[in-house]
């Protein structure tokens, strides 16, 4: 199951799973087209099925714990099991303290922390029965350089809290085993939300395709759960470990040198690939 599956990284992850013939549960709020942001659950479901998978669309706001519990129950009934949870749904708000209203801070914490917690809590009985259970949080490494917290404290607190869930769950569920890892884009990704925020031309000039995250998730969740948990990976690291030395196919920017390192990562130039 993939949250935030109506567009961008979430949709790409779901379609990649579909290409393996997987049964993929798609969770998102967006059922109807948005004039500002492309992508709906129905469109992702159609793409999953065209790729060769089986899709189940469930409209669900991860901030609503009752809706999450109902969604998990429906997925388990429909598919018979839940083996993989990808917590991709996220909220982005980079305003500094003086400009961030309390209601927007609450939204950051509800979507980025409470949402993943509710999803995993509801899915946990089913993950315990899986032969190779994985939880993947789309959250950053815990880089405690003050510049990252000071730049947008509300957003950083929320995403770092999600990363702390990775550490805690990896320890808590080690004996099952359930693998719990965080995955983060090494560079700017041309997601729908980023293009709305910055403009499509500006994003494409410095970004990679969401497909790199989809392929990295696939590589991660096909590893043995008992041997791979409690890590903070970038998409680059995973694919290079898998032997993918040439990442140029994912590049939307004209040159490797134009790729921009993502938030919470070192700002040193990326090596040519």
VOMARRO-293033 format. One line per field, with one value per residue (C-alpha): residue number from 1; residue in one letter; x, y, z. Coordinates in pm, 1 decimal, decimal comma, always signed. Example, Ala and Ser with C-alpha at 12.3 -4.5 7.8 and 13.67 -1.06 7.14 Angstrom:
VOMARRO-293033
i c(1; 2)
aa c(A; S)
x c(+1230,0; +1367,0)
y c(-450,0; -106,0)
z c(+780,0; +714,0)
//
This chain:
VOMARRO-293033
i c(1; 2; 3; 4; 5; 6; 7; 8; 9; 10; 11; 12; 13; 14; 15; 16; 17; 18; 19; 20; 21; 22; 23; 24; 25; 26; 27; 28; 29; 30; 31; 32; 33; 34; 35; 36; 37; 38; 39; 40; 41; 42; 43; 44; 45; 46; 47; 48; 49; 50; 51; 52; 53; 54; 55; 56; 57; 58; 59; 60; 61; 62; 63; 64; 65; 66; 67; 68; 69; 70; 71; 72; 73; 74; 75; 76; 77; 78; 79; 80; 81; 82; 83; 84; 85; 86; 87; 88; 89; 90; 91; 92; 93; 94; 95; 96; 97; 98; 99; 100; 101; 102; 103; 104; 105; 106; 107; 108; 109; 110; 111; 112; 113; 114; 115; 116; 117; 118; 119; 120; 121; 122; 123; 124; 125; 126; 127; 128; 129; 130; 131; 132; 133; 134; 135; 136; 137; 138; 139; 140; 141; 142; 143; 144; 145; 146; 147; 148; 149; 150; 151; 152; 153; 154; 155; 156; 157; 158; 159; 160; 161; 162; 163; 164; 165; 166; 167; 168; 169; 170; 171; 172; 173; 174; 175; 176; 177; 178; 179; 180; 181; 182; 183; 184; 185; 186; 187; 188; 189; 190; 191; 192; 193; 194; 195; 196; 197; 198; 199; 200; 201; 202; 203; 204; 205; 206; 207; 208; 209; 210; 211; 212; 213; 214; 215; 216; 217; 218; 219; 220; 221; 222; 223; 224; 225; 226; 227; 228; 229; 230; 231; 232; 233; 234; 235; 236; 237; 238; 239; 240; 241; 242; 243; 244; 245; 246; 247; 248; 249; 250; 251; 252; 253; 254; 255; 256; 257; 258; 259; 260; 261; 262; 263; 264; 265; 266; 267; 268; 269; 270; 271; 272; 273)
aa c(X; X; X; X; X; X; X; X; X; X; X; X; X; X; X; X; X; X; X; X; X; X; X; X; X; X; X; X; X; X; X; X; X; X; X; X; X; X; X; X; X; X; X; X; X; X; X; X; X; X; X; X; X; X; X; X; X; X; X; X; X; X; X; X; X; X; X; X; X; X; X; X; X; X; X; X; X; X; X; X; X; X; X; X; X; X; X; X; X; X; X; X; X; X; X; X; X; X; X; X; X; X; X; X; X; X; X; X; X; X; X; X; X; X; X; X; X; X; X; X; X; X; X; X; X; X; X; X; X; X; X; X; X; X; X; X; X; X; X; X; X; X; X; X; X; X; X; X; X; X; X; X; X; X; X; X; X; X; X; X; X; X; X; X; X; X; X; X; X; X; X; X; X; X; X; X; X; X; X; X; X; X; X; X; X; X; X; X; X; X; X; X; X; X; X; X; X; X; X; X; X; X; X; X; X; X; X; X; X; X; X; X; X; X; X; X; X; X; X; X; X; X; X; X; X; X; X; X; X; X; X; X; X; X; X; X; X; X; X; X; X; X; X; X; X; X; X; X; X; X; X; X; X; X; X; X; X; X; X; X; X; X; X; X; X; X; X; X; X; X; X; X; X)
x c(+0,0; +114,9; -12,3; -16,1; -59,9; -256,1; +46,7; +422,6; +647,8; +359,9; +206,3; +544,4; +604,1; +260,3; +302,3; +646,5; +493,8; +221,5; +484,1; +577,0; +216,7; +162,4; -171,4; -136,2; -360,7; -364,6; -445,4; -490,1; -732,2; -756,9; -1045,6; -1143,7; -914,5; -756,3; -709,0; -375,7; -225,1; -258,8; -323,9; -606,6; -647,9; -835,7; -551,0; -293,9; -513,0; -546,8; -168,7; -108,7; -344,8; -192,1; +149,4; +23,0; -82,9; -404,1; -518,0; -748,3; -820,6; -919,6; -992,9; -843,4; -700,5; -420,8; -504,7; -833,6; -745,0; -1091,3; -1066,0; -719,0; -841,3; -1132,5; -899,0; -660,2; -948,5; -1078,8; -734,9; -677,2; -1019,0; -967,4; -607,9; -589,3; -262,7; -50,6; +321,0; +454,2; +360,0; +503,0; +434,8; +467,3; +189,7; +347,2; +287,3; +531,4; +542,5; +877,4; +762,6; +967,2; +825,3; +686,7; +491,4; +370,0; +18,9; -43,3; -303,8; -43,8; +206,3; -61,3; -118,1; +255,0; +259,5; -69,6; +29,7; +400,9; +393,3; +46,9; -52,5; +233,2; +185,1; -186,0; -118,6; +144,8; -54,2; -355,7; -148,7; +71,9; -133,5; -118,8; +250,2; +326,5; +182,9; +392,3; +688,2; +889,9; +730,2; +864,4; +775,4; +928,7; +899,5; +972,4; +1167,2; +1517,3; +1830,4; +1859,3; +2100,8; +2127,8; +2315,2; +2140,2; +2090,6; +1830,3; +1623,2; +1662,6; +1561,1; +1208,9; +1168,1; +806,7; +865,6; +1191,5; +1044,4; +768,7; +994,1; +1256,4; +983,5; +885,9; +1248,9; +1251,4; +957,9; +1188,8; +1448,8; +1193,6; +995,3; +1308,3; +1402,0; +1049,1; +971,9; +1316,4; +1213,7; +917,0; +1100,4; +954,4; +1207,1; +1165,2; +1372,1; +1364,4; +1421,8; +1494,3; +1570,1; +1934,7; +1835,6; +1534,6; +1258,3; +1015,6; +710,4; +380,7; +388,5; +737,4; +640,7; +336,7; +550,3; +848,0; +726,7; +777,4; +1069,0; +1261,6; +1214,5; +1299,7; +1623,1; +1758,2; +1573,8; +1535,5; +1222,6; +1013,3; +1096,2; +1426,7; +1239,9; +1008,5; +1300,1; +1476,9; +1168,0; +1139,5; +1503,4; +1462,2; +1142,9; +1266,7; +1553,8; +1519,8; +1349,1; +1567,7; +1887,2; +1785,6; +1626,9; +1683,6; +1863,7; +1837,1; +1896,3; +1895,2; +1762,1; +2114,6; +2264,4; +2011,9; +2048,1; +2427,0; +2429,3; +2216,3; +2475,9; +2307,9; +2617,7; +2458,8; +2170,1; +2155,3; +1826,3; +1652,2; +1793,6; +1563,5; +1827,2; +2056,1; +2371,1; +2456,7; +2616,8; +2278,0; +2118,8; +2041,0; +2098,7; +1776,5; +1691,7; +1880,2; +2168,0; +2521,6; +2540,3; +2862,9; +2846,9; +2706,8; +2949,6; +2887,4; +2690,8)
y c(+0,0; +349,2; +671,6; +992,2; +776,4; +1011,2; +1183,0; +1232,5; +999,3; +800,5; +731,3; +628,9; +386,3; +231,9; +187,0; +30,7; -222,5; -287,1; -371,8; -670,1; -783,2; -666,7; -592,4; -224,3; -31,5; +339,3; +587,6; +959,7; +1244,9; +1335,4; +1165,8; +1448,3; +1650,9; +1962,7; +2247,8; +2340,3; +1995,2; +1705,8; +1351,5; +1149,3; +808,7; +684,7; +785,9; +607,1; +298,1; +289,5; +320,7; +39,7; -189,4; -102,7; -187,8; -535,0; -493,3; -498,8; -169,4; -81,9; +288,6; +407,8; +775,9; +852,6; +1150,1; +1010,6; +1272,9; +1089,5; +787,6; +636,8; +659,9; +505,3; +210,0; +156,1; +176,8; -82,2; -316,4; -285,7; -349,5; -656,6; -794,3; -731,2; -853,8; -1101,4; -956,2; -643,6; -691,7; -343,8; +1,0; +308,7; +626,1; +876,3; +1126,8; +1446,4; +1813,4; +2085,2; +2431,6; +2609,1; +2931,6; +3054,5; +3075,0; +3427,5; +3346,0; +2991,5; +2994,4; +2738,5; +2559,4; +2504,0; +2369,4; +2127,7; +2017,0; +1946,4; +1730,6; +1556,5; +1460,1; +1394,1; +1222,9; +1126,5; +997,6; +746,5; +638,7; +571,5; +380,1; +154,4; +100,0; -15,9; -228,1; -385,2; -703,7; -778,6; -692,8; -936,7; -1216,8; -1133,1; -1338,2; -1028,8; -716,9; -370,9; -19,4; +264,6; +622,5; +891,9; +1098,6; +1242,2; +1140,4; +1307,4; +1583,2; +1798,0; +2084,5; +2392,5; +2543,5; +2282,5; +2337,8; +2713,4; +2751,0; +2608,6; +2478,9; +2364,8; +2152,4; +2009,3; +1910,7; +1717,9; +1533,8; +1455,7; +1316,5; +1082,6; +975,7; +907,5; +674,7; +482,9; +438,0; +344,4; +102,3; -67,9; -150,6; -231,6; -465,9; -625,6; -956,0; -1005,3; -912,7; -607,9; -395,6; -22,7; +223,5; +582,3; +673,6; +1025,8; +1169,4; +1262,1; +1545,6; +1758,8; +1541,5; +1669,9; +1593,6; +1762,4; +1958,7; +2093,8; +2202,6; +2386,6; +2557,8; +2650,4; +2626,8; +2332,3; +2482,4; +2570,8; +2223,7; +2029,3; +2229,1; +2087,8; +1760,8; +1391,4; +1197,7; +1042,3; +708,4; +700,2; +686,1; +416,3; +197,2; +257,2; +154,1; -161,0; -250,4; -186,8; -383,0; -688,5; -727,0; -970,1; -783,8; -935,1; -810,0; -456,6; -228,8; +97,3; +275,3; +617,1; +570,6; +801,5; +677,9; +705,9; +488,3; +210,4; +197,7; +216,8; -73,0; -263,5; -204,6; +85,1; +294,7; +506,2; +715,3; +945,2; +798,1; +957,3; +1303,0; +1579,6; +1849,9; +1889,5; +1788,7; +1603,6; +1923,4; +2095,4; +1853,4; +2016,5; +1819,9; +1776,7; +1926,6; +1784,0; +1653,0; +1789,7; +2070,2; +1945,7; +1886,0; +1550,9; +1322,1; +1268,5; +952,5)
z c(+0,0; -88,2; +67,5; -131,8; -441,6; -664,8; -817,5; -822,9; -627,5; -479,5; -818,6; -962,2; -673,1; -721,7; -1096,3; -1049,1; -811,0; -1064,5; -1323,3; -1103,2; -1101,2; -742,9; -583,6; -492,8; -255,3; -337,3; -61,0; -122,1; -69,7; -437,9; -613,6; -847,1; -1076,4; -929,4; -1177,1; -1016,2; -950,1; -1192,7; -1075,5; -922,1; -762,6; -1068,8; -1298,9; -1084,0; -1060,5; -1438,4; -1477,3; -1226,5; -1414,9; -1751,3; -1603,7; -1512,4; -1151,3; -955,4; -804,9; -518,4; -474,1; -127,6; -70,7; +268,1; +453,4; +671,3; +933,6; +1000,3; +1214,6; +1172,2; +795,2; +807,8; +1014,1; +773,0; +474,1; +618,8; +697,9; +343,4; +193,4; +409,6; +318,9; -52,4; -80,8; +207,2; +336,1; +362,4; +304,7; +229,1; +357,4; +187,4; +385,8; +104,7; +183,3; +307,9; +374,8; +269,6; +424,9; +444,0; +607,9; +907,0; +1256,9; +1229,6; +914,5; +998,2; +1147,8; +1425,1; +1213,4; +942,3; +1194,0; +1313,1; +954,5; +910,6; +1221,9; +1143,8; +789,3; +838,6; +1179,9; +1300,4; +956,6; +918,5; +1280,5; +1226,4; +904,3; +1059,8; +1378,1; +1176,0; +936,3; +1203,5; +1265,8; +893,1; +855,8; +1139,8; +925,6; +618,3; +510,4; +417,6; +565,0; +488,7; +598,2; +399,1; +522,8; +266,7; +515,6; +543,6; +729,8; +1069,3; +976,3; +1288,3; +1128,2; +1271,5; +925,2; +836,7; +1147,2; +1142,1; +778,8; +820,8; +1173,1; +1143,2; +836,4; +968,9; +1305,2; +1126,7; +882,9; +1147,1; +1371,4; +1088,6; +1064,1; +1438,4; +1376,8; +1143,5; +1416,5; +1679,9; +1467,3; +1334,7; +1693,2; +1807,2; +1518,3; +1475,5; +1628,9; +1391,0; +1163,9; +991,3; +804,7; +860,2; +659,1; +540,3; +178,2; +57,3; -286,0; -328,8; -561,1; -635,1; -780,0; -1041,5; -832,4; -904,6; -581,4; -645,4; -995,3; -862,2; -597,3; -815,8; -1173,8; -1406,6; -1599,8; -1283,3; -1134,8; -1449,2; -1486,6; -1159,7; -1106,6; -1167,8; -1256,3; -975,4; -1138,2; -951,4; -620,5; -754,7; -861,4; -529,3; -331,3; -543,0; -476,3; -103,1; -39,1; -228,4; +18,8; +313,8; +597,1; +867,4; +703,8; +614,8; +873,5; +1056,9; +772,5; +611,2; +241,2; -55,4; -387,1; -528,9; -255,8; -306,2; -683,2; -673,2; -425,4; -674,0; -944,8; -1121,7; -1184,7; -1457,9; -1328,3; -1629,8; -1751,7; -1454,1; -1519,3; -1641,4; -1600,5; -1900,8; -1712,7; -1392,5; -1268,0; -1280,2; -1033,3; -699,4; -375,1; -179,6; +159,1; +458,9; +249,0; +203,2; -50,7; -207,2; -582,1; -686,9; -868,6; -1238,3; -1307,9)
//
